[in-house]
Every structure is written in C-alpha cells, then in structure tokens.
C-alpha cells in the first residue's frame, strides 16, 4: 500500500512540476530560441549564438529532469482505460473530426 501512495504522490508532484514548467514558458522559450537560431544564425554574432544555445540547453535539461521521455513512461493495464489498437481508418476519422472542430472556430 505504501508503494501505491508513494507512486500517487510522485505522480502529483510530477504533474505540478509539469504545470510549473508550462506556466514558466520554458518549452516555448526553447522553441523561440531554436526559431531565432534557425532564421537569424547568419546575422547573429558568435557570442550571441553561444549564449542562446547555452540558455536552450539549460532549459532543456530542466525540462528533461522533470518531464520523462515518452520512451521511459510505463503504462499500467488500467481496466477503465484499456490500451487497444487503433486502425488507420479510425485515426484518419479522428484527425478529420478534430480538424473540422478547429476550422469551425
């Protein structure tokens, strides 16, 4: 029972940290840095490029510390949320449904 409580507490802490990272804009800032480096790398001085890369590396390390890679996430066989195979047809139908909702906004 203690392992279950510990696992729940860990999940709660991880979710809180994910939310904090999201609210802090770390992921968005890394994307902005990457875009800036991609679009303006010829216009930036070497020291500016190094500073941007260092900032992105620090933020990515922070993100990776608290948000595990998807390949490292284990799943439990939850009977309420079974994992099943989805056909290509079902996936395409879901994509079309989501796109139609997006286009309707």
N, C-alpha and C positions, 0 to 999 in steps of 0.2 A: 504493500500500500504506500510506503514511503517513496518508492521509486516513481509511482504514478503521480503523487503530489509534487515531487521534485520535477518531473517532466512537465507537469502543468505549469508550475512556477517558471520554469525555463522558457516555455512557450510564451507565457505572458510577458516576461522580460524581453524576449526577442522581438515580440510584436511592438512593444513600447519603444524599443530602440529603432526598429524599422520606421515607425511613425516619426520619431525624433529626427532621424536621418532625412526622411522625406520632407518634413517641415523645415529643416535646415537648408534645404536646397542643394545638398552635396551632389546628388546624382545629376541634377540639372546643371550645376556649375561645371562638372566634369564634361558634360555634353557641350556646353558653351565653349570650354577651353579647346576641346577637340575640333569643334567647328572653326574656331578662330585660328588654330594652328593649320588646319587644312586650307582655309581660304586666304590667309594672310602670311603664310610662312616666309614668303619672299620679301615681304615688306617689314617684317619684324627683325630686330637685332638679335644676335645670338644669345645675349644675356636674357632678353625678354622671352625667347623660346625656352631656354633652360628653366626660367622661373615658372612659366606656365606648366611645363612638364612636371616640375617638382610639385607644384600645387595639385595637379591632377593625380600624381602618384600617391601623395599623402591622402587625398580624399578617397581614392580607390582602395587604399589599404584600410582605411577606417570603415568603409562600406563592406569590404570583404571580411573584415573581422567579425562584424555583427550580423551580416546577411549571408548565410551559407550559399555556396554554389548549388545550383539545382541538381547537379550530379551527386551531391553529397546528402541530399534530402531523402530520408527514408519514408516510406508510406506504411501505414498500418492498414490492415484489411478491415476497414470500418464497415460493418454490415449496413449502416444507414447511408453510407456513401460508397457504394461498390465501384471498383475500378473495372471498367469494361472497354472493349474495343469499339472504336467509332469508325464507321466506314467513310470513305472519301465522299460519298454522296451526302451523308449526314453532315460532314464538316462543311462542304460547299453550301448546303442549305442553311447552316448556321451562319456562315460568313455573309451570305446574301441577306439573311434576316437582320444581322447587325448593321450591314451597310445601308439597308433601307431605313433603319431607325436613325442612323447617322445623317443620311441625306434628308430626312424629314425635318431635321432641326433647323 
